[in-house]
Amino acid sequence: MAFHRAKPINQGSLVPSDLKAHLSCQFPDLDAVERHRFVMVADLAELIFSSKKSSTIRFSKGAVEYPSAQELPLFVVGDHREKAAPTCIGALQIGAVCYKTLAELNETDAHKDGFASKADLVDALKMFYGDIQSSDVLSVFEFTLSNRRRSASATLAHEHSPAA
């Protein structure tokens, strides 16, 4: 596969239908799937509020994702295995989206996503997504926090307190 998948797409320059058409041409063997929100475990969401996380890397088997809007809500859960409903804690302003294989990720990608190293990032991706191969295409969303409601840990603590 030869295409410029690591070149970021400035999401503000394309409407969702144009993004889908662009991705369908760039990745003809993958579905283009619209993302409507981000759900993160509290520890990772907290990194956004402390300015240690400015991107999130997502994987959908057989698909690439694109944002449904310039701003998407951010939800938090205590643990990725929990079945509890996620809680909205803010919104993320999408600046760019790029597409890389797992093998193409680098140390900079890891640091932007809040991890100390590429190895830590890959371990986390495998924990969240299970069987992910080095040739699988990932969607890398770069963002800024646009609606600072409250930190992820404060939200979860409030929900799990006896008075909540």
Secondary structure, DSSP 8 states (H G I E B T S, - for coil): --S-TTS-B-GGGS-HHHHHHHHHHH-TTSEEEEE--EEEEHHHHHHHHTT---EEEE-BTTEEEEESSSEEEEEEES-TT--S--EEEEEEEEEEEEEEEGGG--HHHHHHTT-SSHHHHHHHHHHHHSS--TT-EEEEEEEEE------HHHHHHHHTSTT-
